[in-house]
Amino acid sequence: MIKQYAANKHRLTYLKPRYLEIFEYRVGLADGSFHTLREAGEKYGVKGVRIQQITARVEYELEQLQVRTRDRSA
């Protein structure tokens, strides 16, 4: 997922920049260290469940990019 994100980040510009920032922080792309929902929530001033929702949204969009790319090449 992380490699896919790095390769497709430029294609996710329609998402809020904060979503991408939170995703990068959560999975460790921001500082090289994975962070818990609680840690990310404290940093961004939201509850852990909101961090989970945002992370899931970015993951969903990455999956959709992969599906669309696969459909075009078929």
N, C-alpha and C positions, 0 to 999 in steps of 0.2 A: 504494500500500500504506500509506503514512504517513497519508494523509487517511482511509482506511478504518479504520486503527488508532485515530486520534483520535476518530472518530465512534463507535467500538464498544468502546472501552476498558472502559467500565462493564459490558459484557456478557461480559468475560473474567475476571471475578472468581474463577472456579473454578480458574484457573491460579495457580501460586505467585507471590506478589508479586515475588519475586526474578527470575522469568522475564520479567515485564513490565519490570522495572527494567533488566535486561540488554538486552532488545530496544530499549528507548528509548535506552539509551546507544549501542548498536551503530549504530542508524540515524540518530542525531543529534538525537533529540527531547529528550534530557536537557540538552544544552549547545549545540546548533546545529551540531555538528561530527560528521561520520561517523567511526567508529573501526574500525580493522582488528580481525581476530580476535585477533591477538596483543595489541593494546592492551587490548581488552576482557578477554581472559583474564588478563592481568597485574593489571588492576584488581580483578577478582572472584576471583582465586586459583584459576583453573581453566585447563585447556588450551584452545587456540583451537578445537579440534574440538568441545569441549563447548559453547562459545559458539555454534558453527554449529548444533549440534543444538537448542539452546534457541531460537535465532532461527527455525529451520525449524519448530519446534513452534508457536510463536506465529503464524507465517505460515499454517501449516496450519489452525489454529483460526480465523483470520480468514477464510480461504477457506470453511471450513465454515459460518461464520455467514452469509456471502454466499449460499451455496447454500441454506441453510435459509430465509433471508429470501425468496429468489427463488421457492422452492417454495411458500411460504405465499401469495404474491401471485398465483400462477398459478391 
